[in-house]
Amino acid sequence: MKTFREYLNECQFEEIWDSLAEFFGEPQAMKAVYLDYCEKLKALPQKRCKGVIELSSSRPAALQPDGMNAAPDWLIDKKVKTAEQNSAYVCAVLLYWSSLHTFLTSKEHDDDLAHYLNIIESDDCQALANYLTGSIKPDPLGPAKRESLDRKKRQFWEETFAHSSPGDWRGILYVLKCKLEYDMGFMRGFADHAGREHDADRMQLCCRLIDGATADIYPDERALRMLSLLFKILEQDITGWSD
């Protein structure tokens, strides 16, 4: 299996863009955004990434692939499990869904936060004024980015509810799992509190428990124990999962 980074390095961006435009309807205005995003991801430092991204060969990949539950910095060196032979299409899917929350990397977010905190601690009013002025400077591509991010979020939730069949108790937990994974992607890379990785790990544990508990429509004793542990964790932690 190749990693996300290896797929990006072996493909020409023009081929990736063609797939983004064809399968995901991204407009021409977003081409420069994705090119910049792609280059930022390839330049990220190597990082050991747990787990695997599982990408279906069905087209288009309407649902976010399993395993894409982190910021791009924690996805770039994950291995990708797929039967899809078109590497440019694989790259398009990975780029599209890894930018579900933002076109920033976690490193960019953290560096900006550290810079802001340094300015606050230095009590430099001019530096703070310059920072705030820069932060509100209009982005010519801002509306196109916002539209792209909103479209992904709508697609994510529409597909989530489409896979939740009425009358099947597991659908309730499926929606909960998707919500946890959605939050996990934000928590691992863009939350600002010190315990964000611990919170994301607890969310990940809840997702694993949901998978085990819902493996069959008639839960056995092991599945019932998983359900019990799931709700104990949620009771204990869910109100503390905030930024």
Beta strands, then each sheet from edge to edge (+ up, - down):
strand 1: 52-55
strand 2: 79-82
sheet 1: 1+ 2+
end
